[in-house]
Amino acid sequence: MPAALGRDDMPRAPLCFVGRAAELERLVDAPGLWVVDGMAGVGKTTLAVRAARALAPVCPDGRIFLHLHGHTSGRGPLDPGTALEALLRALGLGADRIPQDRDERAALWRSELARRRLAVVLDDAADTAQIRPLLPGSGRSAVLVTSRRRLTGLDGVRTLSLDVLSRTETDELFAGLTGAERVAAEPEDCALVAELCGHLPLAVRIAAARLQHRPAWTFGRLAERLRDAGRRLGELEADDGGVAAALALSAHQLDEARLRFFALLGLAPGCDVDAHLAAALADIDLAEAERLLDGLVDVHLIEEPAPGAFRLHALTRDFARGEHVPDGEAARARMIDYYTAYATRAAFLLDAHQARSAGFTEPEPAPRHVPVLADRSEAAAWFDEQIGTIFHLAADALAHGWPERTVALVRRLNRFFIILGRTDEWIEMSELGLAAARRTGNRDDQAWALLAQSAAHRRRGDVQRAVACLREADRIAQAGPRVTDAGYILNALAVTHADLWRLAEAADYFARAIEIFQSEGRTRGLGIAMTNLADILLRQGRIDEAVAQGEAGLAIMEADGNETAGIGTGSTIVGDAHHERGDYASALAHHRRALEIAENLDFQELFADAHTGVGNARRAVGDVEAALRHHEEAVRVLDKIGDHPSRADILNSLARTLLDAGRPEAAGKAAADALEAARGSGNPYEQARALETTAALCEAGEPGSAARYREQAEALLLRHGLPPNRHLSQDVTAAGPSA
C-alpha cells in the first residue's frame, strides 16, 4: 500500500455554504464515480469540493482538484493527455515516469488510482470525450466530475443534476452573507430579490456582495434595480464576470444554428415554451425543434420540468433576449400569428357556430406548428392559462406597428370572455383592440371593439359606460357604408336600454336590428334580436306576444342546427314567458334546455340563469327542495364569476324559494342583497321584487312595515310603467312535471 500523499488541492471553500444537504449526503454516503451537472452558477464546484472534504475519512490518501476548463474565457478545454499528466504529477510521479502516449498515461493513472484512496474533483468537464480517459477503472477512490453538460455518453457513473436553491435556502444564504438582521428587517424585499435572482447561487452571492459593499442600500432598492429585465444581468456583474459572463461561456459554445434557436426562445413572452411554439419562432419543423430543445436541455441552457414542457431560467431568458438574431422581428411576427392560429382553433372548439359567424376560417387541417386540441375543455384551459401571455403579445404587436395582428388576436378571444368570464381582463383587452383598430382606420374593427367593450362593461354592471361605447359604435356605423356588426350594435343598444328600463327605446332598437338582420339574411342575429324583443314584451306584460315572438326567434336559430349560446339565452327568455303564462311544464323544458347548452359550452353566466329558471319552475309546482338546490347552484356560480347582469334576479329568486322553504332569516338576507344589487344597477323591477319579499317576511309580526314595503314596490312599478309583479301573487296548486 502506498504511503499517504497528504495532498489537498481543493480550492478555498466559499463563505456560507447552505442547503444541498440531501445532495451532499448522496455523494458522501455512496463514494465512487459521480457526475454533478447543472446550469452555470448553480454551485456544482462548491458542492463537489464540499463533498471531497467530507470524504476524508474514507479517502485518507488526499484530495486532488483539477480544473478542466470546459468553459473558461480565453482558453480551450484541457486536452485529456495534458490533464492526465497533471493528475500523475499530483500523485508525485516525476516526468521520467509519465509516458508520452495518452493511452499509456490513462492506464498508469487508473493503476495508481486503484492503489490509493483519493478524493478527486475533475471540475468543469467539456464533454464525454474529454473526461472518459480520466476515469478510474477500479478501487476505492472517489471521483467527482462537474460539468455544464449532461455527460450521457459515460457508462457506469451516477449522476446528480443540481437545481437552483429553494426559497428557504436562498433566505439562509442571504442571511449568512448580509446578516440575519438585514434579512429580518426586509423579508418581503429579500424574497423579491431572491426571485429576481432566480434563486441561482451565483446571482444571490453577487447580489449579497452588492449589499455588503453598499451598506446604505436596502433590499428594496436592489429589487427596484433588478426589476428591469433589460438591466438585470448588468446589475449581477462582478469583477470576475458575473452571471452574464458565465451564461455566455455556455451559450457561445453552441454552433450557429443552435445559438440562433436559443436566442429565438428568448422572444417567448414567458419562461415556458413547448416544441410547437419553438418551431413557430424558428420557422422549422416540429421534429427539428424537438431535437434542438433536447440539445439545449443537455447543456443546461433550458430545463424540461415535465415531458415536452420546457422552461428557461429567468436569467437565462434575459441573456437569450440580449443575443442578436437577424430575423428576430420576423420571428416575433411568426409567434403572434402562431397564437392567433391557436386562438382560432380554440375558438372553434369553444363555439364553432359563433366562430364561423365571426368570419373566422376553420383551421382544418391544422396550421403549421399549432397543436390539435382535444375538446372544448382543453380550449377553455388553454385560454385560462394563456390569457396573460396573449395580452402581452397583443400589446407587443401594437407596439411593433402591427395593429392588424393585434386586432386579429383580440377578436378571437372575445367568445372566451363572454362564456368564461374574466371581466376586468375583457375590458382591458377590448380597449387594446380598439386602440389597434383606430390605428388601422378600419371601421368594422372599431365598431366591433366598442361592441365588445360595451358587453364587458355591462357584465360588470356599468350599463352607462356600456351605452356610451355603443353610441360611439353606432356613430361609426352610420358614418359610411354599413359595418358588419351594425345589427349587433343596435341589438346591444336595445339590451342596455332594457337594462335601464327604457323599454320603448329598447323595442325600437330591436325593431331596427331585426330589419338589418333580415335584409342581410343573418339568421343567428335575427333570432337573437327576436328573442330579446320577447323579453321586452314580457316586461311590458304582453305575455302571449312574448311567447310567440320568442318561439319564432328560437325556431330561426334552430334552423342552423347548432346548439349555441344564443339559443341558450333565448330559451331562458322564452322559459320565463311560459312561466308568467302559467305553463310551467313548457317553462321547465326551456330552462332545462338552456342548462344543457350552458353545461356543454361551460357558459357560466347562462349556467346561473338557467339554474334560476329551473328553480323558479320547480318552486311554482311546489317542489321547493328541488328548487332550492337549483337556486343555490346559481348563487354558487354567481360567487365564482362575480359579475353578472342578472345578479338581482338570481338573488330575488333564491329569496322567494327560501321564503317558501320556511327559512325567513336566510330569505331576508338574500332579499337585502338582491335589493342592493338592483339599486346598484338601477333595476326597478328587481327592486320591487326584493321589497315584496321583505314585505312577506314582515307580514306576520309587522303588518304596518309590510304594507309600506308593498307601497314602495307598487310605486316603483307604476313610475316605470311596469305591470304588477306576479312573482309573489301566484298561488299555484296544480301538480307539475316530475323533477
Beta strands, then each sheet from edge to edge (+ up, - down):
strand 1: 7-8
strand 2: 33-37
strand 3: 62-67
strand 4: 119-125
strand 5: 142-147
strand 6: 158-161
strand 7: 272-274
strand 8: 303-306
strand 9: 309-311
sheet 1: 1+ 3+ 4+ 5+ 2+ 6+
sheet 2: 7+ 9- 8+
end
